[in-house]
Structure formats: structure tokens, C-alpha cells
Amino acid sequence: MKRRILALLFALAPVAYASAQSNYYVEDPNLFRGMVTAGINLTQIDGDNYAGYSKSGINAGAGVYTMFGSDFGAGLEMLYSRKGSVGKYKQTSSNQAFAILGYKAILNYVDLPIQLYYFDQRGDHFGAGVSYSRLINQAETFDTNPQQTLKSEDYPFRKSDYCMVLSANVKIISKFYITGRFQYSLRSVRGNVPPGFGRTEQYNNVVTFRLMYLFN
């Protein structure tokens, strides 16, 4: 009798093991969702004497969502993002020493936003989080009267920019989404401002519109 029981156990062991292995490795195919995106930034630098989202630049990259269920998930992206400011109308410098005829700042960043998202039944999703941005390079031009001897490299922007991020992603067809995003610096993006060109505290202020393709 004991031999029969042992034989039965040995016969069933491979089946149980295979079943356990099968259950262990079953994954939700929607646990991870990849995405690629491309669009445009409309930007300004708050504190530079000019108002309005007058500077445009590319915003493009890729990312991944991790789902915590059908309704909630987290998203991590790596983006190339051009920010900055443009001023085309004449105004008096903040120190009243000269006239500013034109101004442009171009800031190229690698952005790493991470957000928590809520997904509705349609697939639209809305997120909030933070972003770390690393400055790749900068270019700044000044047009003044009388002419000022100002060099962009003498007034560098900080290499790191920490931002708050709010996003809305709306499905338009199949796996394509239209994305709107607002991003704002949590601390000043530079420590040394050119004399007469605004406040010491300056912040990136960015509105983004993108087309996104979502895998899975």
C-alpha cells in the first residue's frame, strides 16, 4: 500500500511542479506599457522681464508605464526638451540703465519626469509628479541700446532643474493620444542674472502639446 502511495506521489509531482511554474510565470500583458511621443514646448522664463509663452521648442522621447491595476499606474519618461524665452519688443532694463531691444535664451535639457496616473475606462489618463531636468547646453543673446558687453557664459543657468509636472492624455484613435502638460521649476534656474535683465529668481514655465503612441 505504501509503495502504491509513493508511486502515485512521484507520478503527480511533475504535474504539480509544472502547474506551479505555470501559475508563477503568468503575467498581466498590460503590466508594462511602452510609449513614444513627439510635440512642441511653449515656454517662458518667469523673472526675465518678458511675459508670454513666446519661445517654442521640440519635446520628444520615450517612456514606460507600470500599472498597479486597471485604474492606477506610474510613468517614467526620458525626453529631449528645449526651453527658454524670447523678447522682441523694446523695454527699459530693470536697473533703468539701458533699453532692451531684443532678447533670446535657448536651453536644451534631458527631462526625466516621473508621475502617478489615474486611468479611466476609455484609456484617458491624468497624472501629477515631478521631473529632473539636466541642462545639455545654453545660448543667450542680448540686443541693447547702448550696447552692453554681456556674454552668455558669464551668466550660466544651473545644470539641474527640478520641476512639478501635471499631465492630461486623451485618446483620439486606437493607440494614439493627444497630450497636454504643464511644467514649472521648483527653484530658480540660475544664480547670477545679467544686470538689468530681470529678477535674480528665474523659473522655467512650460506648456507642452504632444502626440503619443501607446504600446499594449
Buried (B, 14 or more C-beta within 10 A) or exposed (E): EEEEEEEEEEEEEEEEEEEEEEEEEEEEEEEBBEBBBBBBBBBBBBBBBBEEBBBEBBBBBBBBBEBEEEEEBBBEBEBBBBBBBBBEEEEEBBEEEBEBBEBBBBBBBBBBBBBEBEBEEEEBBBBEBBBBBEBEEBEBEBBBEEEBEBEBEEBEBBEEBEBBBBBBBBBEEEBEBBBBBBBBBEEBBBEEBBEBBBEEBBBBBBBBEBBBBBEE
